[in-house]
Amino acid sequence: MTEQEILQGLYDRTLVGDAPAVLDLTGRGLASGMAPETMLFDALIPSLEEVGARFERGDFFVPEMLIAGRAMAGAMEVLRPLLAQTGATSLGTFLMGTVKGDVHDIGKNLVNIMLEGAGFQVIDLGVQVAPEKFVAAIREHRPDIVGFSAFLTTTMPMFKANINALEKAGLRDQVIVMVGGAPVTQEYADAVGADGYAADASTAVRRAKELLAERRAMAGTSS
């Protein structure tokens, strides 16, 4: 296969969520000497962006996004250590976790895959993440953005508890705070003092890019 055929195959097979084919093509690309970042930026990321666009148009639904995301994740397992070796730059670091009291993670995991596919370095703290664990992880990893996920209305108040913990630790101004989850609304996000909200994985990626660009533009003008 030519390099162009491999890239086209990666794009097409990721789009339909054919994980075995994506993994096979990733291996073929590496065996033929292709750079991992070429496969990532010229095929995998554009394919996942198309998945997001189709979701927003109503042509794709959550199952299609999930299987495409999983196909991409399989390739990333292979490419991630190689990308680290090449020093490929990431868009930024995104720290993610499901809040304390909540064990739901399907939506969070899909957002993580989409973020990683878009070029973010994602640090996933898992589920049942207490405020103090978020604080410790922010101090350790110094992320650009922290994401709080909640699936239950009973755990949504943890957003405010987490933000209060960041303020008490003197970290609130150092990170962009995004929130999301099935029962969450823009109004609720505004009420708890979050910087951003997204109703789905595709929107989460777009908002993360927008918020990060705004933050960096402000830092540039103030420096």
C-alpha positions, 0 to 999 in steps of 0.5 A, a space after each residue: 500500500 502507498 502512504 496515501 492509501 494507508 492515510 485514506 484507509 485510516 480516515 475511512 475505517 476510523 469514520 465507520 469504527 472498524 477498529 481491527 482495520 484501523 489497528 492493522 493500517 496503523 501497523 502497516 504505516 509504521 512498518 513502511 516508515 510513516 511518521 506517527 504524527 503523519 497518521 495522527 494529523 493527516 488521517 485520524 484527527 480529521 476523521 474524528 473531526 468529521 465524526 463530530 461534524 456528522 454528530 452535530 448535523 444529526 447524521 451520526 448518533 452516540 453509538 457511531 461516535 463511540 465506535 469511531 472513538 474506540 477505533 481511534 483509541 486503539 490506534 492511539 495505544 500504539 502511537 502514543 508512546 511513539 508520539 512522545 518520543 518524537 516530541 509531538 506538541 499537544 494542544 494542551 493538557 486536560 485533566 478529567 474526572 467524574 465527581 465524588 459520589 458518581 461512578 458513571 464514565 461512558 460519557 467522560 470516556 468518550 470526551 477523553 477519546 475525542 479530546 485526545 484525538 483532537 491533540 490534547 494530552 488527557 489525564 483521566 482521574 476516573 470516577 468518584 473523584 473527591 475535591 482534594 484529589 482534583 486539587 492534588 492532581 492540578 498541582 502535580 500536572 498543571 493542566 490547562 483545563 480541568 473537566 468535572 463530569 456528573 451523570 446524576 442530579 444528586 452529584 451535580 452540587 459537587 461542581 461547586 464544591 470542587 470549584 470552592 476547593 480550587 479557590 481555597 487552594 489558590 488554583 482557580 485562576 490557573 485553570 479553565 474549568 469545564 463541566 458536563 454530563 447528562 443533567 447539566 445545563 449551561 445555566 447550571 454551569 454558569 450558576 456554579 462558576 464554571 468557565 465552559 459547558 458542553 452537552 456532548 463530546 464533539 462540543 466539548 472539544 470545540 469549547 475546550 479549543 475556544 476557551 484555551 485560545 481565549 486564555 492564551 490570547 489574554 495572557 499574550 496581551 497582558 504580558 
